[in-house]
Amino acid sequence: MGWVKANFRLIAACTSIFLATFIVGAFIGNHLQVGPFDRSITAKAERGKRINVLLMGIDARGNETNSRSDTMILASIDSKAKKIAMVWIPRDTRVEVKKNHYDKINSVNYLQGPEAACKVTGDLLNIQVDHYIVTNFTGFAKIIDILGGVTLDVEGNMFHKDVDPQLCINLSPGVQKLNGQDALSYVRYRGGPTADIGRTGRQQKFVKALADEMFKGRTILKLPELLPELAKNVDTNITLTDMMTMAKLGTDLDSLEIYTQTLPGYAYTDRQTGGSYWQADPKIAAGIIDDLFAGKKYDVAQDPPNWVKKQPQIKLDPVVEEDPEITDDEDEDKEDIGDLDNPEQTEGQPLPGDTTSGDDIVQPETGADNILPDDSKETPTPEPEQQLTPVPELPGDHTGMDGY
């Protein structure tokens, strides 16, 4: 009898262990497989999890294979709810690229690669970003031409003159069909008072118009020409299987709700370096994806915190210039010219690293009151004009205030 009871206890214990193992295994398979165990787009779509993809536009030229990310968009796809949230991240957004070292987010892709850009973006928005798509702007224009252009209402005159004809912008306001080069000009343009922040708003408008164009029935007929161009100009870590899954999700795009938002923040100047940044509002950034899916919108320009408003201005010591060498003839005229040992200070002080041009050096004036003495008929040889050493351009960075 005791032997039967012992066997019953053993069988009950083994059954309990089996059931516990089965339940834990089922939990891992259904809940934890998406995450550290399986981060594929296909697995996330099957389980109704959000798919986060970082889209980056670069302007690599010549033999360059990579450059700074001029455009950064985080796209979060909720296949279960049939919604897409897209957050435009300004290229000058200040982020921590390594411990206690900050830089603009557009430098991460060039210096550390797209995987690092995914990591920094995920930390900024408090989400997991596993996938990226990088498109070169040159390929972007060709892809738009293959699609037959994009119909868009241009808000106003957009003009930018450049020595390179490919970088010139000349768009007129009104509804029009933009070809590849004009579409590229539209999404690049940074003119106007809002500069890069205004550009992100125009890009959101363009993406919606492009989505309408891409998912028209006739686009499938252009795939033989479109796919090779995509393969040539797009770099991604998305597998072919996951691409097919995304293509299937794309067929329902007409029924999807798309929410767009530029990352809210405020202009910030680093007191130590003098660098200008876009400082994202950390509280908003950490929950902005959830907020967009919930239908919430934010003003892009947020009020800076009080410590930013009250920060002291940068005070710099005046730049001391060497006195020009004075000849004997010039010494006689010193009284007419003025005291060169104490030149008057000009308004405003140069920032560190500024190069003093020849126009800033005090030169003796010429005129009726400044004639050489009669005993000297020689004309003093003018000093050669000071040549400025051009500041070298950072590799991979082809942008400026107007978009280049």
C-alpha positions as CSV (number, residue, x, y, z in Angstrom):
1,M,0.0,0.0,0.0
2,G,2.8,2.3,0.9
3,W,4.5,1.5,-2.5
4,V,1.3,2.5,-4.4
5,K,1.1,5.8,-2.6
6,A,4.8,6.5,-3.4
7,N,4.2,5.8,-7.1
8,F,1.1,8.1,-7.1
9,R,3.2,10.9,-5.6
10,L,5.9,10.4,-8.2
11,I,3.4,10.4,-11.1
12,A,1.7,13.5,-9.7
13,A,5.1,15.3,-9.3
14,C,6.1,14.4,-12.9
15,T,2.8,15.5,-14.3
16,S,3.0,18.8,-12.4
17,I,6.6,19.4,-13.8
18,F,5.4,18.6,-17.4
19,L,2.4,20.9,-17.1
20,A,4.6,23.7,-15.7
21,T,7.2,23.2,-18.5
22,F,4.4,23.2,-21.1
23,I,2.9,26.4,-19.8
24,V,6.2,28.2,-19.6
25,G,7.1,27.1,-23.1
26,A,3.8,28.3,-24.4
27,F,4.3,31.6,-22.7
28,I,7.7,32.1,-24.2
29,G,6.5,31.0,-27.6
30,N,3.5,33.4,-27.7
31,H,4.9,36.4,-25.8
32,L,8.7,36.4,-25.6
33,Q,9.5,35.1,-29.1
34,V,9.0,38.6,-30.4
35,G,11.8,40.4,-28.7
36,P,15.2,38.8,-27.9
37,F,14.2,35.5,-29.5
38,D,12.7,36.5,-32.8
39,R,12.8,40.1,-34.1
40,S,11.8,39.4,-37.6
41,I,9.0,41.4,-39.2
42,T,7.2,38.3,-40.2
43,A,7.1,37.0,-36.6
44,K,5.9,40.4,-35.3
45,A,3.2,40.7,-37.9
46,E,1.9,37.2,-37.1
47,R,1.6,38.1,-33.4
48,G,0.2,41.6,-34.0
49,K,3.2,43.4,-32.6
50,R,4.4,46.7,-33.9
51,I,7.1,46.9,-36.5
52,N,9.6,49.7,-36.2
53,V,11.7,50.7,-39.2
54,L,14.1,53.6,-39.4
55,L,14.1,55.3,-42.8
56,M,17.1,57.4,-43.7
57,G,17.9,59.5,-46.7
58,I,21.5,60.2,-47.5
59,D,23.3,62.3,-50.1
60,A,26.3,60.2,-51.0
61,R,28.1,61.5,-54.1
62,G,30.8,60.4,-56.4
63,N,32.6,57.3,-54.9
64,E,30.9,57.7,-51.5
65,T,28.9,54.7,-50.2
66,N,27.6,56.4,-47.1
67,S,27.1,59.9,-45.6
68,R,25.3,61.8,-42.9
69,S,21.6,61.0,-42.8
70,D,19.9,64.2,-44.1
71,T,16.5,62.8,-43.5
72,M,15.4,60.5,-40.6
73,I,12.0,59.0,-40.2
74,L,10.9,56.4,-37.7
75,A,7.9,54.4,-39.1
76,S,6.0,52.2,-36.6
77,I,3.5,49.8,-38.2
78,D,0.6,48.4,-36.2
79,S,-0.7,45.7,-38.6
80,K,-3.4,44.6,-36.1
81,A,-4.9,48.1,-35.8
82,K,-4.0,48.9,-39.4
83,K,-2.3,52.1,-38.4
84,I,1.1,53.7,-39.2
85,A,2.8,56.3,-37.0
86,M,5.7,58.2,-38.6
87,V,8.0,60.5,-36.6
88,W,10.3,62.9,-38.4
89,I,13.5,63.4,-36.5
90,P,15.3,66.8,-37.3
91,R,18.8,66.2,-38.5
92,D,20.3,68.5,-35.9
93,T,18.6,66.7,-33.0
94,R,21.1,66.5,-30.1
95,V,21.7,62.9,-28.8
96,E,24.2,61.1,-26.7
97,V,26.4,59.1,-29.1
98,K,28.6,57.7,-26.3
99,K,28.9,58.3,-22.6
100,N,28.9,62.0,-21.8
101,H,29.5,62.8,-25.5
102,Y,26.7,64.5,-27.6
103,D,26.4,65.1,-31.3
104,K,23.8,65.7,-34.0
105,I,21.9,62.6,-34.8
106,N,22.6,62.8,-38.5
107,S,26.3,62.0,-37.8
108,V,25.6,58.6,-36.3
109,N,24.9,56.8,-39.5
110,Y,28.1,58.1,-41.2
111,L,30.4,57.6,-38.2
112,Q,29.0,54.4,-36.7
113,G,26.6,52.9,-39.3
114,P,22.9,52.3,-39.6
115,E,22.7,49.8,-36.8
116,A,24.0,52.4,-34.4
117,A,21.5,54.9,-35.8
118,C,18.7,52.4,-35.0
119,K,20.1,52.1,-31.4
120,V,20.3,55.9,-30.8
121,T,16.8,56.4,-32.3
122,G,15.4,53.6,-30.1
123,D,16.9,55.2,-27.0
124,L,15.6,58.6,-28.0
125,L,12.0,57.4,-28.5
126,N,12.0,54.6,-25.9
127,I,11.3,51.8,-28.4
128,Q,13.1,48.9,-30.0
129,V,14.3,49.6,-33.5
130,D,15.6,46.5,-35.3
131,H,15.2,47.4,-39.0
132,Y,16.5,50.2,-41.3
133,I,16.2,51.3,-44.9
134,V,18.7,53.7,-46.3
135,T,18.0,55.5,-49.6
136,N,20.4,57.6,-51.6
137,F,18.9,60.8,-52.9
138,T,20.1,60.2,-56.4
139,G,18.2,56.9,-56.5
140,F,15.2,58.7,-55.0
141,A,14.8,60.9,-58.0
142,K,15.0,58.0,-60.4
143,I,12.4,56.1,-58.5
144,I,10.0,59.0,-58.7
145,D,10.5,59.2,-62.5
146,I,9.8,55.5,-62.8
147,L,6.5,56.0,-60.9
148,G,5.6,58.8,-63.3
149,G,6.0,61.7,-60.8
150,V,4.0,62.8,-57.8
151,T,1.1,65.3,-57.8
152,L,1.6,67.9,-55.1
153,D,0.4,71.4,-54.1
154,V,3.6,73.4,-53.7
155,E,3.0,76.0,-50.9
156,G,5.1,78.9,-52.3
157,N,8.1,79.9,-54.3
158,M,11.2,77.8,-53.5
159,F,14.5,79.1,-55.0
160,H,18.1,78.1,-54.3
161,K,21.0,79.0,-56.6
162,D,24.1,76.7,-56.7
163,V,27.1,76.2,-58.9
164,D,26.0,72.6,-59.4
165,P,22.9,72.6,-61.6
166,Q,21.7,69.4,-59.9
167,L,21.5,71.4,-56.6
168,C,19.6,74.4,-57.9
169,I,15.9,74.7,-56.8
170,N,13.3,76.7,-58.7
171,L,9.7,75.7,-57.9
172,S,6.6,77.8,-58.3
173,P,3.5,77.6,-56.1
174,G,0.4,75.6,-57.0
175,V,-0.8,72.1,-57.8
176,Q,1.6,70.3,-60.2
177,K,3.1,66.9,-61.0
178,L,6.7,66.9,-59.8
179,N,9.3,64.8,-61.7
180,G,12.1,63.1,-59.8
181,Q,14.5,66.1,-59.7
182,D,11.7,68.6,-58.7
183,A,10.4,66.1,-56.1
184,L,14.0,65.9,-54.7
185,S,14.2,69.7,-54.7
186,Y,10.9,69.9,-52.8
187,V,11.9,67.5,-50.0
188,R,15.4,69.0,-49.7
189,Y,14.5,72.7,-49.5
190,R,15.4,74.3,-46.2
191,G,14.7,78.0,-47.0
192,G,12.5,80.2,-45.0
193,P,12.5,81.1,-41.3
194,T,11.7,77.5,-40.1
195,A,14.6,75.9,-42.0
196,D,14.9,72.2,-41.2
197,I,11.7,72.1,-39.1
198,G,9.7,73.4,-42.0
199,R,11.3,70.9,-44.3
200,T,10.2,68.0,-42.1
201,G,6.6,69.2,-42.5
202,R,6.9,69.3,-46.3
203,Q,8.4,65.9,-46.3
204,Q,5.4,64.5,-44.3
205,K,3.1,66.0,-46.9
206,F,5.2,64.5,-49.8
207,V,5.2,61.0,-48.2
208,K,1.4,60.9,-48.1
209,A,1.2,62.0,-51.7
210,L,3.9,59.4,-52.7
211,A,2.0,56.6,-50.9
212,D,-1.1,57.5,-52.9
213,E,0.9,57.2,-56.1
214,M,2.7,54.0,-55.2
215,F,-0.3,51.9,-54.4
216,K,-2.3,52.7,-57.5
217,G,-3.1,49.6,-59.6
218,R,-0.8,50.6,-62.5
219,T,2.3,50.7,-60.3
220,I,2.5,46.9,-60.4
221,L,3.2,47.1,-64.1
222,K,6.3,49.2,-63.3
223,L,7.8,46.7,-60.9
224,P,10.2,45.2,-63.5
225,E,11.8,48.6,-63.9
226,L,11.4,49.7,-60.3
227,L,12.9,46.7,-58.5
228,P,16.4,46.9,-60.0
229,E,16.5,50.7,-59.2
230,L,15.5,49.9,-55.6
231,A,18.1,47.2,-55.3
232,K,20.8,49.6,-56.6
233,N,19.9,52.6,-54.4
234,V,18.5,51.1,-51.2
235,D,20.5,49.5,-48.3
236,T,18.5,47.5,-45.7
237,N,18.8,44.7,-43.2
238,I,15.3,43.5,-44.0
239,T,15.3,40.0,-45.3
240,L,13.5,38.9,-48.5
241,T,10.9,37.0,-46.4
242,D,10.2,40.1,-44.3
243,M,10.0,42.2,-47.5
244,M,7.3,40.0,-48.8
245,T,5.5,40.4,-45.5
246,M,5.7,44.2,-45.7
247,A,4.5,44.1,-49.3
248,K,1.4,42.1,-48.1
249,L,0.8,44.8,-45.5
250,G,1.2,47.4,-48.1
251,T,-1.7,46.0,-50.1
252,D,-4.0,47.2,-47.3
253,L,-2.5,50.7,-47.3
254,D,-5.7,52.3,-48.7
255,S,-7.4,51.3,-45.5
256,L,-4.6,52.2,-43.2
257,E,-4.6,55.3,-41.0
258,I,-1.3,57.3,-41.2
259,Y,-0.2,59.6,-38.4
260,T,2.7,62.0,-38.9
261,Q,4.6,64.2,-36.5
262,T,7.8,66.1,-36.3
263,L,9.7,65.3,-33.1
264,P,8.8,68.2,-30.7
265,G,11.5,70.2,-29.0
266,Y,13.3,73.6,-29.0
267,A,16.4,75.3,-30.3
268,Y,19.4,74.8,-28.1
269,T,23.0,76.2,-28.1
270,D,25.7,74.3,-26.3
271,R,27.5,76.8,-24.1
272,Q,30.8,75.0,-24.3
273,T,31.1,74.4,-28.0
274,G,28.7,77.0,-29.4
275,G,27.0,74.3,-31.5
276,S,23.3,74.8,-32.4
277,Y,21.0,71.8,-31.9
278,W,17.4,70.7,-31.9
279,Q,16.8,69.5,-28.4
280,A,13.9,67.0,-28.3
281,D,11.5,67.2,-25.3
282,P,12.4,64.0,-23.5
283,K,9.0,63.4,-21.9
284,I,7.2,63.7,-25.2
285,A,9.8,61.7,-27.1
286,A,9.6,58.8,-24.8
287,G,5.9,58.2,-25.4
288,I,5.3,59.9,-28.8
289,I,4.6,56.6,-30.7
290,D,1.9,55.5,-28.3
291,D,0.5,59.1,-28.4
292,L,0.3,59.2,-32.2
293,F,-1.5,55.8,-32.4
294,A,-3.9,57.3,-29.8
295,G,-4.6,60.2,-32.2
296,K,-2.7,62.8,-30.1
297,K,-0.7,65.6,-31.8
298,Y,1.9,68.0,-30.5
299,D,3.1,71.5,-31.4
300,V,6.5,71.1,-32.9
301,A,8.1,74.1,-31.2
302,Q,8.0,73.6,-27.4
303,D,8.9,76.1,-24.7
304,P,12.4,75.4,-23.4
305,P,12.8,74.7,-19.7
306,N,13.7,77.5,-17.4
307,W,17.3,76.5,-17.1
308,V,17.7,77.0,-20.8
309,K,16.0,80.4,-20.7
310,K,18.2,81.6,-17.9
311,Q,21.5,80.2,-19.1
312,P,24.2,82.9,-19.3
313,Q,25.4,84.1,-22.6
314,I,28.8,82.9,-23.9
315,K,31.4,85.5,-23.0
316,L,34.6,85.5,-25.0
317,D,37.8,87.4,-24.6
318,P,38.5,89.9,-27.4
319,V,40.7,88.8,-30.1
320,V,44.1,90.5,-30.0
321,E,45.6,91.2,-33.4
322,E,49.2,91.9,-34.1
323,D,50.1,95.4,-34.9
324,P,51.1,96.0,-38.5
325,E,54.8,96.7,-39.1
326,I,55.3,100.5,-39.4
327,T,58.0,101.9,-41.8
328,D,59.8,105.3,-41.2
329,D,57.5,107.1,-43.7
330,E,54.4,105.6,-42.1
331,D,55.7,106.7,-38.6
332,E,55.7,110.3,-39.8
333,D,52.0,110.0,-40.8
334,K,50.9,108.3,-37.6
335,E,49.5,111.4,-36.2
336,D,47.2,111.8,-39.2
337,I,46.2,108.1,-39.3
338,G,45.5,107.7,-35.6
339,D,46.9,105.4,-32.8
340,L,47.4,102.0,-34.3
341,D,48.4,100.6,-30.9
342,N,44.8,101.1,-29.7
343,P,42.4,100.3,-32.5
344,E,38.7,100.8,-31.7
345,Q,36.7,97.7,-30.7
346,T,34.0,96.6,-33.2
347,E,30.6,95.6,-32.0
348,G,30.1,91.9,-31.2
349,Q,32.8,89.4,-30.6
350,P,33.9,86.5,-33.0
351,L,33.1,83.0,-31.9
352,P,36.0,80.5,-31.2
353,G,37.4,79.1,-34.4
354,D,36.3,82.1,-36.5
355,T,38.9,83.2,-39.1
356,T,39.7,86.9,-39.1
357,S,39.5,88.2,-42.7
358,G,41.5,90.9,-44.2
359,D,38.6,93.3,-44.1
360,D,38.7,93.2,-40.3
361,I,42.3,94.6,-40.1
362,V,42.6,98.4,-39.6
363,Q,44.4,99.9,-42.6
364,P,45.6,103.5,-43.0
365,E,43.1,105.6,-44.9
366,T,44.0,107.3,-48.1
367,G,42.8,110.6,-49.3
368,A,43.4,114.3,-49.3
369,D,44.3,114.4,-45.6
370,N,46.7,111.5,-45.8
371,I,49.3,112.6,-48.5
372,L,52.9,111.5,-48.3
373,P,55.4,114.2,-47.4
374,D,56.9,116.3,-50.3
375,D,60.4,114.9,-49.8
376,S,59.1,111.4,-50.6
377,K,57.8,110.7,-54.1
378,E,57.7,107.0,-53.5
379,T,54.4,105.2,-53.1
380,P,54.5,102.7,-50.3
381,T,54.1,99.1,-51.6
382,P,50.7,97.9,-50.4
383,E,50.7,94.8,-48.3
384,P,49.4,91.7,-50.1
385,E,45.8,91.0,-49.3
386,Q,45.4,88.4,-46.6
387,Q,44.3,85.0,-48.0
388,L,41.7,83.0,-46.0
389,T,42.3,79.4,-45.5
390,P,39.0,77.6,-46.4
391,V,37.5,75.6,-43.6
392,P,37.6,71.9,-44.7
393,E,34.1,70.4,-45.2
394,L,33.3,67.4,-43.0
395,P,33.3,64.2,-45.1
396,G,29.8,63.1,-46.1
397,D,28.1,66.3,-45.2
398,H,26.8,68.2,-48.2
399,T,24.2,70.3,-46.5
400,G,23.8,73.9,-45.5
401,M,21.2,76.4,-44.4
402,D,19.3,76.1,-47.7
403,G,19.5,72.4,-47.9
404,Y,22.9,71.7,-49.3
